[in-house]
Amino acid sequence: MKIGGNNTWVYASYLSFFKANRNCWRKDKNKVNDTDLVTRMMKVGVKACFTNKVTHAGLPREANVNVGSKYYLDNEQKILNEYNI
């Protein structure tokens, strides 16, 4: 399944009861807020789809060349080491 960062997700207003879990970083898995949110939605049967329409264009943070999954793929070992994964 294709999913983007949480800034690219659009969902119906009746799902607004799904709130960010401020303590998701304490979990053993899915510590990242957006991963935690989408996992909880999937567990209760929320259907997701993908669109080719651009819904957000984010710029890299200072001193970075890429964002999102491209940044992760280019810096995978650094990130794994940083978070002791």
N, C-alpha and C positions, 0 to 999 in steps of 0.2 A: 504494500500500500504506500502511496506517496503522501507524505504530509510535510508541510512547511513549518516554519517557526510560528509561534502563537500569534504573531502580528498579521499572519495571512489567513487565519481562521475566521470564518464567518458562520455563525450558527443562529438558529431561530430564537426569538425572544423567550419562548416557553422553556428554553434550557438555561435561562439566566440564573437559576438556582444553583448551578455549578459554580462554585467560587474557588478562587485560588487557595491552595493549601499552604499557609505560611510555614508550616512545619514539615513540608515534604523533604527537605534536605536531611531530616533525621532518619528517613527510611533507608532500608538496605538496598532497594531497587527504585528506579524511577524517581530519583531525587530532584531532578530538574522540574520546575513548576509546570512548564508546558507539557512535558511528558506525563507527569502525574495527572494533569487535567484530562488529557485525551485518553489515558488508560482508564480512568474512572468512567468517562463517558462510554467507552467501548464495552466495559463490563456490564453496563445496564442496557446495552443494545442500541445505543445511538448510532445511526448509520452515517458514514462519512463518504465524501466523494472528492474528486480532484478536478480543478478547472485549469485550463491553460491561460486564463486571464490573469494578468499581473495585478495583484491587489496591494502590493507594498514594494517599495524599492529602498532598501536600507544601505547606508554608507558604512564602510569599515570604521572601526574605532581607530583612534590615533595610533600610529605606528603599525597598523595591520593593513595587509593588502586585500584580504578577502573577508567575507562574512558568512555566517551560517555553516551549512554542511561543508562547503568548500574550505572554509577556515579550519574546520575540524579535520578534514581529510589531509590538509597540508601540514597540520600540527598535531596529528594523532598521538604520537609518543610523548610529546611535551605535555599535552593535556592529561593523558593517562598518568604520567609521573606526578604532575601537579596535584591531582586528586587521589593519588595512591590507589589507583584502580588496577 
